[in-house]
Amino acid sequence: MSGGRSDEDTVNLKVQFNRDGVQTFFRVKRSTKLQKLMEAFCKNRSLDPKSIEFTFDSVRLEKNKTPEQLGMEDGDLIDALVSGDGA
């Protein structure tokens, strides 16, 4: 073994922004809280984190959850929605 990260310890996730349909790809550890991914996405897109809601399988994501806790697998899609749209 080369001492590198094991693929079993990480998961490749896609985040799709509802305003433009553009997907951003993230590779995160299965044990990393999703808050880190959410903050990175918002910073990358110059968005206010308070104005974005993230969902997975139509369920709002809690920022203190991990991909492992949610059973996420490689290629899973997270939707990033501008909160307050419509209503």
CORMO-V584593 format. One record per backbone hydrogen bond with DSSP energy under -1.0 kcal/mol. NH is the residue of the N-H (numbers start at 1). CO is the residue of the C=O. If there is no record, write none. Layout:
BEGIN
<<NH:CO> <NH:CO>>
END
This chain:
BEGIN
<<9:6> <11:28> <13:26> <14:76> <15:24> <16:78> <17:22> <18:80> <21:17> <24:15> <26:13> <28:11> <30:9> <32:29> <34:65> <35:63> <36:33> <38:34> <39:35> <40:36> <41:37> <42:38> <43:39> <44:40> <45:41> <47:42> <51:48> <53:81> <55:79> <56:59> <59:56> <61:54> <65:62> <68:30> <70:66> <71:68> <72:67> <75:12> <76:73> <78:14> <79:55> <80:16> <81:53> <83:51> <85:82>>
END
